[in-house]
Structure formats: structure tokens, C-alpha cells
Amino acid sequence: MREAYPLSPVQSYRHLFALTGPTYVLVAFLGRLPLAMSQIAALLAVSGATGSYTAGGVTAGSLAVANAVGAPVAGSLTDRLGQRPVLLVQSVLGSLGLLALALLTLGAGPGEPWWPLPVSAAVAGAFVPQIGTMARVRWRPISTTSRSTDPRVMDAAFSYEGAADEASFVLGPAVVGLIVAVAAPVTSLLVAAVLLGAFGTWFALHPTVALVGASGRRSTQERLVSPALVVLAGTQLSIGMVFGSIQTGTSVLATQAGAPGLTGLLHALLGVGSVLAGLAVVALPDSVGHVRRLRIFTSALVLLALPLLLVGSLGALSLALLGLGVAIAPSMITTFTLAERTTPVRRLGAAMTTLAATTGTGYALGAALAGRLADLGGHRPAFAVTVLATLLATTLAWSGGRAVRRVAAVVPPRPETSAAADDQQSRDVTVAAARR
């Protein structure tokens, strides 16, 4: 029976976290830190060992590209086989891959061939799991254990996951920075490997994984690629370009100001506003549909990115980054929510990891394009890439909204409660175990 009054935002989060208990939330958050740490850890460790920024950049890029390629494959396998076996293999092999990269880096030196390092990084990156996307897939079956049918519970789940992803990509590089400040840079790779082995495995074995069963053979009607997914993937590609171009432009401006070490801290300001805004998305009324939200948030991206073209000091940049962050997490949260609502339930793993992969691809594309333009004209051409990326995102949101709605109309609705009592009882037992 539907509740007479919808849950407030605070009640939504309380209800959401009560479904699993704090342990699951903590494990799922810590499990995504290795991915957030690995790229910058590889860059700093390899650059420091070889004395070559090229070697560090190629190694970090190899890890990122391999992860972007491997993530949709792993996501599709989780749909077919279930999350537990896939995540277990990924966590173990990804952890071993990062350890191997650390050992090879320890043996590297200036002037020596460094080609094995990108190869090792690519192998590691291919197996590092996308814990955040897998957590998103779990929330729907977790929420069906609740007798409440308030849609704010799932809105709260996706708002939290968007904020958690942003927080991890702020905290991850910060942890690497702290480690590098007190120990050799390669230590950050070792820490990432240990975290992945511990919390990635824990997440794979957590009782909530039983709620996401293997789908086996799929019907021909359960297609992954749809016009909606193309629009949403393009939007995430654009947002990834925002991340990559901003980091490049920030690095250039900080270096010009004589404070290159502030690059990471300045980039983190983007995440601060993003996390806070992401948590607030659940407060939006149901009357504001998700397609409409995407159009509003991506339009806000354009408006908030324009001040970047005018900044000339680190103080002005700080304010601009804080402001732009307010629109980033809400845009990403809405994109992932629409993907969940327009994808057949047995293809959710592949859809979520596809969006994550396009975000990573966009990051690499934005950083490369902004870097090339920055070599020619400094930070402003780099930030011009940011503005162009936001224009692409809002263009896709406005032009592709109808396609997203059409697909949503033909995808079977998600069950809010289990149809069969014995199935509900089984879910209740699983989540009761999870809370313990």
C-alpha cells in the first residue's frame, strides 16, 4: 500500500541506509577508492621512478583506457552470471595487477626502458571493478524489501551514489597526496592494491549480492543499446570531457601562478559543490520529471562554466569551480537514474558500466584536447573545451529527451514490492543478514 505522505529527504536517506545497515554503505564507499586512486598513483609513481612525465602519463592513460574498455564487458558478465563471481575475479586480479605495477615501478629507473609499465597498468586497469556502478544496480532489489513504495527511496539511492562517486574522486587523490607527502610515491599503488583486495572482495561477498541474481540467457527484447542509452552515454561522455578539461586548465593556471601543488586541491573544490548538490537532488518534487531535470541541470552546466573563460587568478578559479560543481552531480545522478528506468532489468549492469566507461573516455578526450590547446594559448583555451563540452551535454539533453521518454514508456516498470510472498520472505532474510 502506498504511503499517504512521501518521505522527506532526511527520512529518505535514513530509510535507505536502514535497509542495509552502515557496514554495506561503508564497504561500498571504500571499495570504490582504489579506482579513484589508481590513475594519479600510477602517474606519480612512474614519473618519479623513471624521471619521465611521458612514461607516467602513458602508464596512467593505459590504466584508464583499459578500465573504460573492460568495464562494460564486466558489467555484461554480472548481468549474465551474477555480481559475486565477476567481482571476486576482478578484485583479486585487479589487486594483483596493481601490486605487479608497483613492483615493476620499484625496479624502473631513469633512462631504462619503461614499456612494461603501461602494459602492466593496462592489465590492472582492465580488472579494477566499478564498485559504484555495481552498488547502483543493487539498490533496486534492496529497496523492494521495504514495504514502502515511495519513489524517493530510489531517488535517494541514486542521489547518494552520485555524491559518493564525487566524494571518492575527491578523497582518492587526496589520500594519494598524503601518502606521497610522507612516503615514496609507489606506496600509493600498494595502498590502492590492498584496499581493492580487502574491500572489493568484501563488497563481492556481502549478503546483498544475493539480491542481484544471474539472468542466464536473455530474450531478444532485452536489448542493451537503445536510443535512450545512446543519448545518456553521450551526455556522460560530455561530462567526462568537463572533468578532463578542467583538470588540465586548472593545472596550467596553477603552474602559471607558481603554485602547481595546488592543482589537486583546486580540482577538489569542484567535488565539494558537486557532493552537496548531489545529496540535495532527492528534495526535488516528483512533478519535476527526470528528462526535465536533465535539461535543467545540463543547461545550468553551460551557465556555470562560462565564468571559467574570465578567470585569471586562483581565487577567481576557486569560486568558479565551486559554482560549477553544483550542476555536475545532479546531471550525473539524473543520467544514471534515467538509464536505470530505460534499461531492461537484466541488462542494468552493462548499462551502468557503459555510462561509467563513457565518462572515463570523455575524461581522456577532454584532457587531451585541452592540453593541446593549452600548449598554444594557456588556460583559457583549455577552459573553452569545458564550455564546449557543457554545450554538447545540454544539446543532447534537449534534443534526445523525447527518445528517452519513448524508451521509458516501453520498458516494463520496476516492481516496487515482490509479487510473491515467498520471494519477499527470501529477500527479507538476505537483507536481515546484510544488516548484521
N, C-alpha and C positions, 0 to 999 in steps of 0.2 A: 504493500500500500504506500502510495506516495505521501511524503510528509506534507503537512499543511503549509509549513513555512520553510523556505530554503535556509540552508546553513549560512551563517555569516562567514567571512573569510577566515577569522581565527578559529571558529568551530570546524570549518572545512579542513584546515591543517591538523587540528587536534584529532579529528575523526580519522583522517588519512593515516597519520603516524600510529594511532592506536590499533589500526588493522594489523600491523606487523610488529610493533614494538620498536624501541630505539636501536636495537642491535642491527637490524636489517638496514635501517637508514644510514647508520654509521659505516657499515661494511660496504654498502653500495657506493657511498661517497669516497671512502678511502681507496676502493678498488679502481676508481677512475683516475686517481692521481698519477700512476705510472705513465699513462698516455700523455697527460699534461706535462710531465717532467721530461720524458724521454727525448724529445726533439732538441730542446735547449741544452739538455745534459750532454747529448751527443755532440752538439755544436761546440760547446765549451771544452769538453774533454778532448776531442780530436784536435781542435785548433790549438789547444795548449800543448798537447803531446807532439804534434808534428810541426808546430810553428807556422801552419798554413791555414788561413781562413778559407781558402778554396776547399781544402780537404774537409774542414769542419762543415762547411756549407753543403758540400756534396753528400757527406755522410748523413747529416740531419735531413736533407731533402730526400735521400733514398729511403730513410725510415718513414717519412711522411707519405711519400708516394706509394710505397708498398702497403702501408696501412690503409690508404684510401682504396687501393685495388682489392686487398684481401677482405675488408670489412663486409661488403655486400655478399661475397662468397660465404663467409662465416654466417652472416645473417640468414641467408637462404638455407644453410645447413641446420641452423637452430629451428627453423620452421619445419623442416622435414624430420629431424632426429630428436629434437628437444634441446633445451639450452644446456643441460648438465654435461653431456659428453663433449659437446663442442667447446664450451667454456673451460672445461678441465684441460683439454688438449691445448687450447690457446694459452691458458695461464701458465702451464708448465713449460711449453716450448717457447713462449714469449719471454718468460723469466730466464730460461737458459740462453736465449738469444741475446738478451741484454748483458748477461754475465760474460758471454763469449766476446761481445763487443768491448766490454770493459777490459778483459784480459788482452785482447789484441791491441787495444789502445795503450795499455801499460807497456807493451813491447815495441810500440812505434816510437820513432824519433825523427828529428829534423833531417831532411834530405833523404830519408828512406822511402821506398815505395809504400803508398798508403791505399792502394786499390782494394786490399782485403777488407778495409774498414767499411766502405759503403756497401759491400756485398753482405757483410755480417749484419749491418744495420737494416738492410732490406729484409733479410730473413727474420730478424727480430720484429720489425715493424709489421710484417705480414701476419704475425701471430698475436701481437698485443691486442687484447679484446676491447671492444667498445662497450664497456660496462654501463655507461649512461644510457645507451640505446636499448640494451637488454633490460635495464630497470624500467624503462618506459613501457616495454612490452608486458612486463609482469603486472603493472598496476591495474589493468582492466580485469583480469581474473581475480586479483586480490580484492578489488572493490566489490565484486559480485558476492563475496562472502558477507557483505553488510546488508542488512535489511533495508537500509536507506537507498532510495533511488534518486537522491538529489544529484543533479548533474555537476554541481560544484565540487563533488568529491574527485571526479576525474579531471576537472579543470584545475583543482588544487594539485593533483598529481603531476600534471604537465607543467604547471607553473613552478612547482618545486624543482622538478628535474631540469628545467631550463635554467633556473637560478643556480642549482647545484653544479651544472656544467660550467657556467660562467665562473662560479667561485673556484672550481677546481683549476681552471686555466689562469686564475689569478694566483692561487695558492701554490700550484705546482712549480712555476718558475721562481716564485719567492723562496720555496724550500730549496730549490737548486742553488739560488743565490746565497742563501745562508750556509749551505754545505760548502760551496766554493770559497766562501769567506774564511772558513776555519780548516779546510782540508783540501786535498788535491781534487781537481775537477772530476776525475774519473770516479771518485767516491759517489757522486750523484747518480751515476749509472748503476752502481752497485745497490744503492738505496732503492732506486726505482725497481730493480730486479727483485729485491727482497719483498717490497710492497706488493708487487704483482703476484709473486709466488704465494704470499700469505693471504692477501685479501681477494685476489682474483679467484683463487681456489675456494676460499670461504664463500664467496658470492655464488660460485658454481654449485656448491653443496648445500646452500641454505634451503630450508624446507619450502620456501616459496617457489623454488624451481619446479616443484611437482605440479604447480598450478598451470604451467605452460607445457602442455604435453606435445608429443611428436604428432605431426599431422599425417605422416605417411604419404601415400600417393594423392596428388591434388587433382581436382576436376579441371576441365578446360576453361570453366567460367572463372576460376580463381587466378586471374591474370595479375601479375605484378605491375607491369608497365601500363599506365593509363594516362590520358591527357592531364588528369589532376596531378599525378606523380611527376610528370614532366614539368608542369608549372611550378610545383613546390620544390623540386630539385633545382630548377633554375634560380628560384628565389634564394635557396640556401647557398648555391654557388656564388651569387652576388654578395651575400652576407659574408661568406668566406673571403671574398676579394676585399671587402671592407676591413676585415681583420688584418690581412696581409699588407695592404697598402698603408694602413695606419701605423703598423709597427715599423715599416720602412721609413715613412715620413717622420715619425717621432724620433727614430734613431738618428736621422740626418739632422734634424733641428737641435737635438740634444748635443750632438757632436759639434755642430757649429757654435753652440753656446758654451763649449768647453766642459760639458758635463755628460759624457757618453754613458757613465754609470747610472744615470737617472732614467735611461730608456725603459727598463723593466718596470720601475715604479710608476712612471707616467702612463705606460700602457695598462698598468693595473687599475688606474683611475677609470678607464673605460668599463672595466668589470664591476667596479663599485656601484656606479649608477645602474648598470645592467641588472645586477643581482637584486637590488632594492625594487626596481620597476618590475622585474620578473615575478617576485613574490606578491606584488600588488595586483597582478593581472586577474587573479581569481575574484577580485572585488567587482569586476565589470558585470553589469546586469546581463541576464540571459537574452534580453531583447537586442543586444548588440551581437549579431551573428559573427561567426568566425571568419567568413570571407570578408565581411565588412571590417572586422578588426585588422585583418592582414593589410587591407588597403589603407586604413588609417595609420597603422604603425609604420609601414614602409614609406608612406608619404612623410611622416614625421622624420624618418631617417634622412630624407633629402634635405628637409629644412634645417635639421640639426647638424648636418655635415657641411653645409655651406660656410659656417664661420671658420672652418679649417683653412679655407683659401685666404683668410685675412690674418691668421696668427703670425706673429713674428717674434714671440718670446715664449719662454717655458711657462710663465704664469698664464698667459692667454691660452696656450695649448691645454693646460690643465683644466681650465674651465670648459673649453670646447669638448674635451674628451669626456668629462663628467656629464655634460649635457647630451652628447651623442649616445652614451651608454643607456640612457633612459628608454630609447626606442629599440635597442638591439635585442635584448632578451625577450620582450613582448613579441617582436616579429618572429623570432625563432620558435618560441613557445606555440604561437598560433600556427606556424608552418607544420610543426610536428603533430599538433592536435588535429589539423586537417588531414594529414597523412594517415593518422590512426582511424579517422572517420571515413576515409575514402578507399581504404585498402581492405581486401578480404582478410578475415581474422587469421587465416592460416598462412598469410604472406607478410605479417606485420614485421617479423624480424628482418626480412630482406628489405622492406620499405624503409624502416628506421635506419638501418645501416647504410642504405643508399643515400639518404639525406646527409648522414654524417660524413660519408665519403665525398659527396659533392662539396660540402663545407670545407673539408681539407684540401680538395683540389682547387677551390676558389682561393683559399689562403695562399697556396703556392703561386697561382696565377697572378693574384694581386700583388704579392711581394715582388715577383719577378718584373712585372710591368712597372710598378712604382720605382723599383730600384734602377731600372734602365732610364726612366725619365728623371730620377733624382740625380743621376750622373750628369745629365745635360743641364738641369736647371735648379737643383736644390729641393727643398722640402715642399714647395708649393705645387710643382708638377706631380709629386708623389701623392699629395692630398687631393689633387684633381682626379686621380684614379679612384679615390674613395667616393667622391661625389658622383662620378660616372657609375660606379657600382650601385650606389643607392638609387640612382635613376633607373637602372636596369631592374632592380628589385621591385620598385613601385610600378614600373611599366608591366611587368609580369603579373603583379597582383591585380591591377586594374583590368588588363586585357584577358587574363586567364581565369578570372573569378567565376564566370559562367560555366566554364569547363569543369571547374572544381565542384560547383553545385550540382551539375548534371551527374557526375560520377557518384557523388554522395547520395543522390536520390535513388540510385540503383544498387548500392552496396547494402546488404542486409544489416539492419540495425544491431548494435551490440546488445546482448542481453544484460539487463541491469540486475536480475536475480536469476538463479538457476531454475530451470524448468522442472527438474526432477528433485524430489526430496532427498533421495539417496545421494545424488551428485552434490547437493548443497551440504549434506552432512559430511561427505568426504572433504569438501573444501574447508569446512569449519575445522575439521580435525587437523588439516595441514596448516592452517593459519594459527591455530592454537599452539601447535608445535613451534611455529615461527616466532611467536611472541615469547616463548620460553628461551 
